[in-house]
Amino acid sequence: MEAHFREVADACGLPVMLYDIPGRTGTRIEPETLLRLAGHPRIVAVKDCAYDLLGTQKALSRTELAYYAGCDEYALTLYAAGGAGYVSTVANVAPRHFRSILDAFEAGRTAQAAHLQLRACELVEAMMSAGLPGTVTAKALLNDLGLPAGPVRPPLRPAARETADGLRAAYERLMAA
């Protein structure tokens, strides 16, 4: 894996963000591997979906890599530990709410930031724990809201109407609070 990432970074002139998502790829980018890859001049960031906060903190404390939470439920936690932000699925449908979490934290209103993060929990769970990829749930909710998300591409299948209705209900509760 390390050799592959180095080859990709060597082959392009652009900054590279590694995506550590073992739940989808079946393979983890181990913290020791990240420490070595951090020395490459074009490997500059990580989208972290590894669910290993200790491993993430190890890399944060020993490298200059910009870390972005890839799991919406870790957005505030990783940001507070020195992360750069997040690459979010759920923020596609509630961008102002997720921006307000980081804004509150940056302003020193940590209790408010925690409250806002916890308020988003129902929608995060509905979108990310539905047994469907986030692409499917995000497109289902965005389309239900009348926003131009378009269809999912094969082999993915669209969410069932019941799922879309549940997503909409969770979204409406978040927006009403």
FENWO-V315580 format. One record per pair of residues at least 6 apart in sequence whose C-alpha atoms are under 6 Angstrom apart, sorted by the first residue. I is the first residue (numbers start at 1). GAP is how many residues later the second one is. If there is no record, write none. Layout:
BEGIN
i=(I,I)
gap=(GAP,GAP)
END
This chain:
BEGIN
i=(9,15,16,16,16,17,17,18,19,19,20,20,20,20,21,21,22,31,44,45,45,45,46,47,47,47,48,48,48,49,49,66,67,67,68,68,68,68,69,69,70,70,70,72,79,91,101,101,104,105,123,123,127,128,139,140,141,142,143)
gap=(33,27,26,27,28,28,29,28,27,28,9,28,29,30,28,29,6,24,21,20,21,22,21,21,22,23,20,21,22,21,22,18,16,17,15,16,17,18,6,17,16,17,18,16,6,7,12,15,9,8,47,48,10,6,10,24,23,7,6)
END
